[in-house]
Amino acid sequence: MTRSILAPRRFDRDAYISQINSGLALRTEIESILDKIFEKEVRDIYFVGIGGTLASAMQAETYIQSRCALNVFALSAAVFNCGGKQKAGKGDLFIYSSVSGTTKEMVEMTAKAKEKGITLLAFVDTPDTPLANSADYCVCSPKNEQLKFFMICNYLLKRNGLFPDYDRYNAQMEEYLAKGLADISESFEEQAKAYAHQKCAWLKQHPEMPHYFVAAGTQYGAAVSHGMCYWEEQLWIRTRVVHSAEFFHGLLEVIDENTPVTLFIEEGNERPLSLRVKAFLEKINSNHLFLDSADYPLPGIDEKYRPSVTHLIFRALNDRIDAWLEYDLDHSLDIRRYYRQFNY
């Protein structure tokens, strides 16, 4: 049998660093746009998405709500289109992101939002598309969705006097973050390779068994994205994502020694929730992967700033696992069975 994947996707350090730094370089443009928007009173702020972009919105909501009492929320575009969140209207700000600029639910959302007089701020990878053209303000730059959302959150905190060391924070991110994440990716390569080999062998013996991802804090939204967009959509692996706080209200009863579980342990205020899950799994289960962002150094970045980038640490780790899973499963991350293959 001829393999379709001839070699695993190798980590391109230079391209990766360039990508992260290009996202960080958007900060002054984002600040300028927000200053213009806030020349008028803004009532509520919504990060709006669907699928993976909603997962990113969840991360932004968790991050900022753990730091302040500002009215910042995540909102499903599909729910909004069906009449959900009737409170949203004139004076509100919708922030959204899209790679293609053509996602059906998002296009419908922008039309309904404009009818309500809602201001639209978009991050769209592809210019001159419906989602780019319908926005009141649009930044066209590829990738770095979470970086862009978190830059908005941080600037909102600064504008409200809640981030006094904002300039120090950004100076460290712009000097050290990209290199630090690249170092983490490279240091994890062999572990990612070994785990993917093990997981591939297990999947061949248990194709119907779902893989459980458990996480808390900002990493919960990232885990939702990873399970849904990467393992289900791209690799066709069945998954279920559970918040660490909810693990002990259902999921624990179906865990046995061989149940496959990945636990992400972040460094924010919800870290104790995941540590409790870890202690349970260590007693019951032997088929688990614990990924703790605290195990991966980011030289040059203050300890207190790390919770704002733990989701990026996990993305760096997961990208290497996925590259090896693609190879071992001989299943391209680029193919889809149904998604955008026909109207549905």
C-alpha positions as a Markdown table, in Angstrom:
| # | Residue | x | y | z |
|---|---|---|---|---|
| 1 | Met | 0.0 | 0.0 | 0.0 |
| 2 | Thr | 1.4 | 3.4 | -1.0 |
| 3 | Arg | 1.5 | 6.0 | 1.7 |
| 4 | Ser | -0.1 | 9.4 | 0.8 |
| 5 | Ile | 1.9 | 11.2 | 3.5 |
| 6 | Leu | 5.5 | 10.7 | 2.5 |
| 7 | Ala | 7.1 | 12.6 | 5.4 |
| 8 | Pro | 5.9 | 14.3 | 8.6 |
| 9 | Arg | 5.5 | 18.1 | 8.5 |
| 10 | Arg | 8.8 | 19.4 | 9.9 |
| 11 | Phe | 8.8 | 22.4 | 12.3 |
| 12 | Asp | 9.9 | 25.5 | 10.4 |
| 13 | Arg | 11.5 | 27.7 | 13.1 |
| 14 | Asp | 12.0 | 30.8 | 11.0 |
| 15 | Ala | 8.5 | 30.7 | 9.5 |
| 16 | Tyr | 7.0 | 30.2 | 13.0 |
| 17 | Ile | 8.9 | 33.0 | 14.6 |
| 18 | Ser | 8.0 | 35.3 | 11.7 |
| 19 | Gln | 4.3 | 34.4 | 12.0 |
| 20 | Ile | 4.2 | 35.1 | 15.7 |
| 21 | Asn | 6.0 | 38.4 | 15.4 |
| 22 | Ser | 3.8 | 39.5 | 12.5 |
| 23 | Gly | 0.8 | 39.1 | 14.8 |
| 24 | Leu | 2.5 | 41.0 | 17.6 |
| 25 | Ala | 3.3 | 43.8 | 15.2 |
| 26 | Leu | -0.4 | 44.5 | 14.7 |
| 27 | Arg | -0.7 | 45.9 | 18.3 |
| 28 | Thr | -0.5 | 49.6 | 17.4 |
| 29 | Glu | -3.0 | 49.2 | 14.6 |
| 30 | Ile | -5.4 | 47.4 | 16.9 |
| 31 | Glu | -4.9 | 50.1 | 19.6 |
| 32 | Ser | -5.6 | 52.9 | 17.1 |
| 33 | Ile | -8.8 | 51.2 | 15.9 |
| 34 | Leu | -10.1 | 50.7 | 19.4 |
| 35 | Asp | -9.3 | 54.3 | 20.3 |
| 36 | Lys | -11.5 | 55.4 | 17.3 |
| 37 | Ile | -14.3 | 53.0 | 18.4 |
| 38 | Phe | -14.2 | 54.2 | 21.9 |
| 39 | Glu | -14.6 | 57.9 | 20.9 |
| 40 | Lys | -18.2 | 57.0 | 21.2 |
| 41 | Glu | -19.7 | 55.2 | 24.2 |
| 42 | Val | -19.6 | 51.4 | 23.8 |
| 43 | Arg | -22.1 | 49.5 | 25.9 |
| 44 | Asp | -21.2 | 45.8 | 25.7 |
| 45 | Ile | -18.4 | 43.9 | 23.8 |
| 46 | Tyr | -18.9 | 40.5 | 22.2 |
| 47 | Phe | -16.3 | 38.2 | 20.7 |
| 48 | Val | -18.5 | 36.5 | 18.1 |
| 49 | Gly | -17.7 | 33.2 | 16.4 |
| 50 | Ile | -18.7 | 29.8 | 15.2 |
| 51 | Gly | -16.7 | 26.5 | 15.5 |
| 52 | Gly | -13.1 | 27.3 | 16.1 |
| 53 | Thr | -13.6 | 31.1 | 16.2 |
| 54 | Leu | -16.2 | 30.7 | 18.9 |
| 55 | Ala | -13.6 | 28.6 | 20.9 |
| 56 | Ser | -11.2 | 31.6 | 20.5 |
| 57 | Ala | -14.0 | 33.9 | 21.7 |
| 58 | Met | -14.4 | 31.7 | 24.8 |
| 59 | Gln | -10.7 | 32.0 | 25.6 |
| 60 | Ala | -10.9 | 35.8 | 25.3 |
| 61 | Glu | -14.0 | 35.9 | 27.5 |
| 62 | Thr | -12.5 | 33.8 | 30.2 |
| 63 | Tyr | -9.2 | 35.7 | 30.2 |
| 64 | Ile | -10.8 | 39.2 | 30.6 |
| 65 | Gln | -13.6 | 38.2 | 33.0 |
| 66 | Ser | -11.0 | 36.7 | 35.3 |
| 67 | Arg | -9.4 | 40.1 | 35.5 |
| 68 | Cys | -12.1 | 42.7 | 35.5 |
| 69 | Ala | -15.9 | 43.4 | 35.6 |
| 70 | Leu | -16.1 | 44.8 | 32.1 |
| 71 | Asn | -19.1 | 43.6 | 30.0 |
| 72 | Val | -17.2 | 41.3 | 27.6 |
| 73 | Phe | -18.8 | 38.1 | 26.4 |
| 74 | Ala | -18.4 | 35.3 | 23.9 |
| 75 | Leu | -21.3 | 34.8 | 21.5 |
| 76 | Ser | -22.2 | 32.1 | 19.0 |
| 77 | Ala | -23.0 | 33.6 | 15.6 |
| 78 | Ala | -25.5 | 30.9 | 14.9 |
| 79 | Val | -27.3 | 31.5 | 18.2 |
| 80 | Phe | -27.4 | 35.2 | 17.5 |
| 81 | Asn | -28.9 | 34.6 | 14.1 |
| 82 | Cys | -31.7 | 32.6 | 15.6 |
| 83 | Gly | -32.7 | 35.4 | 18.0 |
| 84 | Gly | -30.3 | 34.6 | 20.9 |
| 85 | Lys | -28.8 | 37.5 | 22.9 |
| 86 | Gln | -31.6 | 39.9 | 22.3 |
| 87 | Lys | -29.8 | 42.4 | 24.5 |
| 88 | Ala | -27.2 | 43.0 | 21.8 |
| 89 | Gly | -27.9 | 46.1 | 19.8 |
| 90 | Lys | -27.0 | 49.7 | 19.1 |
| 91 | Gly | -24.0 | 50.8 | 21.0 |
| 92 | Asp | -22.5 | 47.3 | 21.3 |
| 93 | Leu | -19.2 | 46.1 | 19.6 |
| 94 | Phe | -18.9 | 42.8 | 17.9 |
| 95 | Ile | -15.4 | 41.4 | 17.3 |
| 96 | Tyr | -14.9 | 38.5 | 15.0 |
| 97 | Ser | -12.3 | 36.6 | 13.1 |
| 98 | Ser | -12.3 | 34.5 | 9.9 |
| 99 | Val | -9.7 | 32.8 | 7.7 |
| 100 | Ser | -11.8 | 32.5 | 4.6 |
| 101 | Gly | -14.0 | 35.5 | 5.1 |
| 102 | Thr | -17.0 | 33.5 | 3.8 |
| 103 | Thr | -18.3 | 31.4 | 6.7 |
| 104 | Lys | -22.1 | 31.1 | 6.2 |
| 105 | Glu | -23.2 | 31.7 | 9.8 |
| 106 | Met | -20.8 | 34.6 | 10.2 |
| 107 | Val | -21.9 | 36.4 | 7.0 |
| 108 | Glu | -25.5 | 36.1 | 8.2 |
| 109 | Met | -24.5 | 37.4 | 11.6 |
| 110 | Thr | -22.8 | 40.6 | 10.2 |
| 111 | Ala | -26.0 | 41.4 | 8.2 |
| 112 | Lys | -28.2 | 41.1 | 11.3 |
| 113 | Ala | -25.7 | 43.0 | 13.4 |
| 114 | Lys | -25.6 | 45.9 | 11.0 |
| 115 | Glu | -29.4 | 46.1 | 11.0 |
| 116 | Lys | -29.2 | 46.5 | 14.8 |
| 117 | Gly | -26.6 | 49.2 | 14.6 |
| 118 | Ile | -23.8 | 47.1 | 16.1 |
| 119 | Thr | -20.3 | 48.2 | 15.4 |
| 120 | Leu | -18.2 | 45.4 | 13.7 |
| 121 | Leu | -14.5 | 44.9 | 14.1 |
| 122 | Ala | -13.1 | 42.1 | 12.0 |
| 123 | Phe | -9.9 | 40.2 | 11.7 |
| 124 | Val | -10.0 | 38.4 | 8.3 |
| 125 | Asp | -7.1 | 36.5 | 6.7 |
| 126 | Thr | -8.5 | 36.9 | 3.2 |
| 127 | Pro | -9.2 | 40.5 | 2.0 |
| 128 | Asp | -12.0 | 41.6 | -0.3 |
| 129 | Thr | -14.4 | 38.9 | 1.1 |
| 130 | Pro | -17.9 | 39.3 | 2.6 |
| 131 | Leu | -16.7 | 39.3 | 6.2 |
| 132 | Ala | -13.9 | 41.8 | 5.5 |
| 133 | Asn | -16.1 | 44.1 | 3.4 |
| 134 | Ser | -19.0 | 44.2 | 5.9 |
| 135 | Ala | -16.9 | 45.3 | 8.9 |
| 136 | Asp | -16.8 | 48.9 | 10.1 |
| 137 | Tyr | -13.1 | 48.2 | 10.9 |
| 138 | Cys | -11.1 | 45.4 | 9.5 |
| 139 | Val | -7.5 | 44.1 | 10.0 |
| 140 | Cys | -6.5 | 41.8 | 7.1 |
| 141 | Ser | -3.5 | 39.7 | 8.3 |
| 142 | Pro | -3.2 | 35.9 | 8.3 |
| 143 | Lys | -3.3 | 33.6 | 11.4 |
| 144 | Asn | -2.6 | 34.6 | 15.0 |
| 145 | Glu | -6.3 | 34.7 | 15.9 |
| 146 | Gln | -5.8 | 34.3 | 19.7 |
| 147 | Leu | -3.0 | 36.8 | 19.7 |
| 148 | Lys | -5.2 | 39.4 | 18.2 |
| 149 | Phe | -8.1 | 38.7 | 20.5 |
| 150 | Phe | -5.8 | 38.8 | 23.6 |
| 151 | Met | -4.3 | 42.1 | 22.4 |
| 152 | Ile | -7.8 | 43.6 | 22.4 |
| 153 | Cys | -8.4 | 42.3 | 25.9 |
| 154 | Asn | -5.1 | 43.7 | 27.2 |
| 155 | Tyr | -5.8 | 47.1 | 25.7 |
| 156 | Leu | -9.3 | 47.2 | 27.1 |
| 157 | Leu | -7.7 | 46.5 | 30.5 |
| 158 | Lys | -5.2 | 49.3 | 30.0 |
| 159 | Arg | -7.9 | 51.8 | 28.9 |
| 160 | Asn | -9.8 | 51.1 | 32.1 |
| 161 | Gly | -6.7 | 51.6 | 34.3 |
| 162 | Leu | -6.4 | 47.8 | 35.0 |
| 163 | Phe | -3.0 | 47.1 | 33.4 |
| 164 | Pro | -0.5 | 49.6 | 34.8 |
| 165 | Asp | 2.5 | 47.6 | 33.4 |
| 166 | Tyr | 1.0 | 47.3 | 29.9 |
| 167 | Asp | 4.1 | 48.7 | 28.2 |
| 168 | Arg | 6.5 | 46.3 | 30.1 |
| 169 | Tyr | 4.3 | 43.4 | 29.2 |
| 170 | Asn | 4.3 | 44.1 | 25.5 |
| 171 | Ala | 8.0 | 44.8 | 25.4 |
| 172 | Gln | 8.6 | 41.4 | 26.8 |
| 173 | Met | 6.2 | 39.7 | 24.4 |
| 174 | Glu | 7.6 | 41.4 | 21.4 |
| 175 | Glu | 11.2 | 40.5 | 22.3 |
| 176 | Tyr | 10.9 | 37.0 | 23.8 |
| 177 | Leu | 7.6 | 35.3 | 23.0 |
| 178 | Ala | 8.2 | 34.0 | 19.4 |
| 179 | Lys | 11.6 | 32.6 | 20.2 |
| 180 | Gly | 10.4 | 31.1 | 23.4 |
| 181 | Leu | 7.5 | 29.3 | 21.7 |
| 182 | Ala | 9.8 | 28.1 | 19.0 |
| 183 | Asp | 12.1 | 26.6 | 21.5 |
| 184 | Ile | 9.2 | 24.8 | 23.2 |
| 185 | Ser | 8.1 | 23.3 | 19.9 |
| 186 | Glu | 11.6 | 22.0 | 19.2 |
| 187 | Ser | 12.1 | 20.6 | 22.6 |
| 188 | Phe | 8.8 | 18.7 | 22.5 |
| 189 | Glu | 9.5 | 17.1 | 19.1 |
| 190 | Glu | 10.6 | 13.7 | 20.3 |
| 191 | Gln | 7.9 | 13.5 | 22.9 |
| 192 | Ala | 5.3 | 14.4 | 20.3 |
| 193 | Lys | 6.6 | 11.8 | 18.0 |
| 194 | Ala | 6.5 | 9.0 | 20.6 |
| 195 | Tyr | 3.0 | 10.0 | 21.8 |
| 196 | Ala | 1.6 | 10.1 | 18.2 |
| 197 | His | 3.0 | 6.6 | 17.5 |
| 198 | Gln | 1.4 | 5.3 | 20.7 |
| 199 | Lys | -1.9 | 7.0 | 20.0 |
| 200 | Cys | -2.0 | 5.8 | 16.4 |
| 201 | Ala | -1.5 | 2.2 | 17.5 |
| 202 | Trp | -4.2 | 2.5 | 20.2 |
| 203 | Leu | -6.7 | 4.0 | 17.6 |
| 204 | Lys | -6.2 | 1.1 | 15.3 |
| 205 | Gln | -7.3 | -1.3 | 18.1 |
| 206 | His | -10.1 | 1.0 | 19.5 |
| 207 | Pro | -11.4 | 3.1 | 16.5 |
| 208 | Glu | -14.8 | 3.7 | 18.2 |
| 209 | Met | -13.5 | 4.9 | 21.6 |
| 210 | Pro | -13.5 | 8.7 | 22.0 |
| 211 | His | -10.5 | 10.6 | 23.3 |
| 212 | Tyr | -11.3 | 12.9 | 26.2 |
| 213 | Phe | -9.7 | 16.3 | 26.5 |
| 214 | Val | -10.0 | 18.0 | 29.9 |
| 215 | Ala | -9.0 | 21.6 | 30.6 |
| 216 | Ala | -9.9 | 24.8 | 32.5 |
| 217 | Gly | -9.4 | 28.5 | 32.3 |
| 218 | Thr | -8.4 | 30.0 | 29.0 |
| 219 | Gln | -7.2 | 26.6 | 28.0 |
| 220 | Tyr | -10.7 | 25.2 | 28.0 |
| 221 | Gly | -11.7 | 27.2 | 24.9 |
| 222 | Ala | -8.4 | 26.1 | 23.3 |
| 223 | Ala | -9.2 | 22.5 | 24.1 |
| 224 | Val | -12.6 | 22.8 | 22.5 |
| 225 | Ser | -10.9 | 24.1 | 19.4 |
| 226 | His | -8.3 | 21.4 | 19.4 |
| 227 | Gly | -10.8 | 18.6 | 19.9 |
| 228 | Met | -13.3 | 20.0 | 17.4 |
| 229 | Cys | -11.1 | 21.6 | 14.6 |
| 230 | Tyr | -8.0 | 19.5 | 14.7 |
| 231 | Trp | -8.8 | 16.0 | 15.9 |
| 232 | Glu | -12.4 | 15.7 | 14.7 |
| 233 | Glu | -12.4 | 17.9 | 11.6 |
| 234 | Gln | -8.9 | 17.3 | 10.4 |
| 235 | Leu | -7.9 | 13.9 | 11.7 |
| 236 | Trp | -11.4 | 12.3 | 12.0 |
| 237 | Ile | -10.7 | 11.1 | 15.6 |
| 238 | Arg | -13.7 | 11.1 | 17.9 |
| 239 | Thr | -13.3 | 13.4 | 20.9 |
| 240 | Arg | -15.2 | 14.9 | 23.8 |
| 241 | Val | -14.0 | 18.0 | 25.7 |
| 242 | Val | -14.9 | 18.5 | 29.3 |
| 243 | His | -14.1 | 21.4 | 31.6 |
| 244 | Ser | -12.0 | 20.4 | 34.6 |
| 245 | Ala | -14.7 | 21.8 | 36.9 |
| 246 | Glu | -17.3 | 19.4 | 35.4 |
| 247 | Phe | -15.0 | 16.3 | 35.3 |
| 248 | Phe | -16.4 | 15.1 | 38.6 |
| 249 | His | -20.0 | 15.4 | 37.5 |
| 250 | Gly | -20.3 | 12.6 | 34.9 |
| 251 | Leu | -17.1 | 11.9 | 33.2 |
| 252 | Leu | -15.3 | 10.4 | 36.1 |
| 253 | Glu | -17.7 | 7.4 | 36.1 |
| 254 | Val | -16.7 | 6.3 | 32.6 |
| 255 | Ile | -13.0 | 6.5 | 33.3 |
| 256 | Asp | -11.2 | 3.2 | 33.7 |
| 257 | Glu | -7.5 | 2.2 | 33.4 |
| 258 | Asn | -7.5 | 2.4 | 29.6 |
| 259 | Thr | -9.7 | 5.4 | 28.8 |
| 260 | Pro | -7.7 | 7.8 | 26.7 |
| 261 | Val | -7.4 | 11.3 | 28.3 |
| 262 | Thr | -5.4 | 14.4 | 27.7 |
| 263 | Leu | -5.3 | 16.9 | 30.6 |
| 264 | Phe | -4.1 | 20.4 | 29.9 |
| 265 | Ile | -2.9 | 22.2 | 33.1 |
| 266 | Glu | -2.7 | 25.9 | 32.7 |
| 267 | Glu | -1.2 | 28.5 | 35.0 |
| 268 | Gly | -4.2 | 30.8 | 35.6 |
| 269 | Asn | -6.6 | 31.0 | 38.5 |
| 270 | Glu | -8.4 | 27.8 | 37.5 |
| 271 | Arg | -5.3 | 25.7 | 37.8 |
| 272 | Pro | -6.4 | 24.0 | 41.0 |
| 273 | Leu | -9.4 | 22.5 | 39.1 |
| 274 | Ser | -7.1 | 20.7 | 36.7 |
| 275 | Leu | -4.7 | 19.6 | 39.4 |
| 276 | Arg | -7.6 | 17.9 | 41.2 |
| 277 | Val | -8.4 | 16.0 | 37.9 |
| 278 | Lys | -4.7 | 15.0 | 37.7 |
| 279 | Ala | -4.7 | 13.5 | 41.2 |
| 280 | Phe | -7.7 | 11.4 | 40.3 |
| 281 | Leu | -6.4 | 10.2 | 37.0 |
| 282 | Glu | -3.1 | 9.2 | 38.6 |
| 283 | Lys | -5.0 | 6.8 | 40.9 |
| 284 | Ile | -7.4 | 5.3 | 38.3 |
| 285 | Asn | -6.0 | 5.7 | 34.8 |
| 286 | Ser | -2.8 | 4.8 | 32.9 |
| 287 | Asn | -3.7 | 6.0 | 29.4 |
| 288 | His | -3.3 | 9.7 | 29.9 |
| 289 | Leu | -1.2 | 12.6 | 28.8 |
| 290 | Phe | -0.6 | 15.4 | 31.2 |
| 291 | Leu | 0.6 | 18.6 | 29.6 |
| 292 | Asp | 1.4 | 21.3 | 32.1 |
| 293 | Ser | 2.4 | 24.7 | 30.7 |
| 294 | Ala | 4.5 | 25.4 | 33.8 |
| 295 | Asp | 6.9 | 22.7 | 32.6 |
| 296 | Tyr | 7.9 | 24.8 | 29.6 |
| 297 | Pro | 10.0 | 27.9 | 30.3 |
| 298 | Leu | 9.6 | 31.2 | 28.5 |
| 299 | Pro | 12.9 | 33.1 | 29.2 |
| 300 | Gly | 12.6 | 36.8 | 29.5 |
| 301 | Ile | 8.8 | 36.8 | 30.3 |
| 302 | Asp | 7.8 | 37.6 | 33.9 |
| 303 | Glu | 6.0 | 34.8 | 35.8 |
| 304 | Lys | 2.9 | 36.9 | 36.3 |
| 305 | Tyr | 2.4 | 37.3 | 32.5 |
| 306 | Arg | 2.6 | 33.6 | 31.7 |
| 307 | Pro | -1.2 | 32.9 | 32.2 |
| 308 | Ser | -1.9 | 35.2 | 29.3 |
| 309 | Val | 0.1 | 33.0 | 26.9 |
| 310 | Thr | -0.4 | 29.4 | 28.3 |
| 311 | His | -2.9 | 28.7 | 25.4 |
| 312 | Leu | -0.1 | 29.5 | 23.0 |
| 313 | Ile | 2.3 | 27.1 | 24.7 |
| 314 | Phe | -0.3 | 24.3 | 24.4 |
| 315 | Arg | -0.9 | 25.2 | 20.7 |
| 316 | Ala | 2.9 | 24.8 | 20.1 |
| 317 | Leu | 2.8 | 21.4 | 21.8 |
| 318 | Asn | -0.3 | 20.2 | 20.0 |
| 319 | Asp | 0.8 | 21.3 | 16.6 |
| 320 | Arg | 3.8 | 18.9 | 16.9 |
| 321 | Ile | 1.6 | 16.0 | 18.0 |
| 322 | Asp | -0.8 | 16.6 | 15.1 |
| 323 | Ala | 2.0 | 16.7 | 12.6 |
| 324 | Trp | 3.1 | 13.2 | 13.7 |
| 325 | Leu | -0.5 | 11.9 | 13.9 |
| 326 | Glu | -1.0 | 13.0 | 10.3 |
| 327 | Tyr | 2.0 | 11.0 | 9.3 |
| 328 | Asp | 1.3 | 7.9 | 11.4 |
| 329 | Leu | -2.3 | 7.8 | 10.4 |
| 330 | Asp | -1.5 | 8.6 | 6.8 |
| 331 | His | -4.3 | 11.0 | 6.9 |
| 332 | Ser | -3.8 | 14.6 | 5.6 |
| 333 | Leu | -4.8 | 17.4 | 7.8 |
| 334 | Asp | -6.0 | 19.2 | 4.7 |
| 335 | Ile | -8.8 | 16.8 | 3.6 |
| 336 | Arg | -12.4 | 17.0 | 4.6 |
| 337 | Arg | -15.2 | 14.5 | 4.1 |
| 338 | Tyr | -18.1 | 16.9 | 4.4 |
| 339 | Tyr | -17.0 | 20.4 | 5.5 |
| 340 | Arg | -17.5 | 22.8 | 2.6 |
| 341 | Gln | -17.8 | 19.9 | 0.2 |
| 342 | Phe | -21.4 | 20.6 | -0.6 |
| 343 | Asn | -24.4 | 22.7 | 0.7 |
| 344 | Tyr | -25.8 | 21.6 | 4.0 |
